[in-house]
Amino acid sequence: MAHVTVAGEASLEQSIQGSRFIAFVFEADSPESVLGRLASVRGDHPDATHHCWAFRVGPIKRFSDDGEPGGTAGRPMLEVVLKRGLDHVGGVVVRYYGGKKLGAGGLVRAYSGTLAKAFDLAGVREVVDVVSVRVWVPFAGTDVALRLLDELGRAEAFNPLVRGAPGFDERGMNVEVSVPASALAELEARLQEATNGAAKVEGGRDTGRSPMGA
């Protein structure tokens, strides 16, 4: 499956009625990576009044107001992530209190607005989940299988398809192929059709993520 995440890390600072708000946005592979980044931001800004955060990693969504009134910081930050359709991302906004209270509405606008501007700076990219399989074909089916893999490599649904160098043993030809997880079933079906059922696809190991179109 594909998802949209940030193209890179970004930070942005702005002053709102005397308070400093600094946002940090970044790609996140796991909840633990977000908490690690939060610890780093806390270390860089130990005197900040609040360190509010939000993240989405697949189905996992979390946020924290870190002492701000409930619903005025973390939740609005998460809403920014969700409304933009972002996944595998985290955001932290630190606040240095400037002596003037902003009110609930002002806090919502300050935290969500600062984070949104940081996401604007970061930009976005589309990413596909990629799996690796090994294709086995008897000697008689080698040429047709390799031609098919080259053909599929030019098809949008299989982008990115990466084929390794073929190897040979007593069973025939074998080659490692990486494809989008969403295209794995079709890959197997096309190979079975092209080789009259002789091809075998083994594995399905998750090899990570690749930028769409790479």
PyMOL commands that set and color helices and strands:
alter all, ss='L'
color gray80, all
select helices_A, chain A and resi 31-44+74-83+103-122+139-152+156-158+181-194
alter helices_A, ss='H'
color red, helices_A
select strands_A, chain A and resi 2-6+10-16+19-27+50-57+60-64+89-96+124-137+162-163+167-169+172-180+200-211
alter strands_A, ss='S'
color yellow, strands_A
deselect
rebuild
show_as cartoon
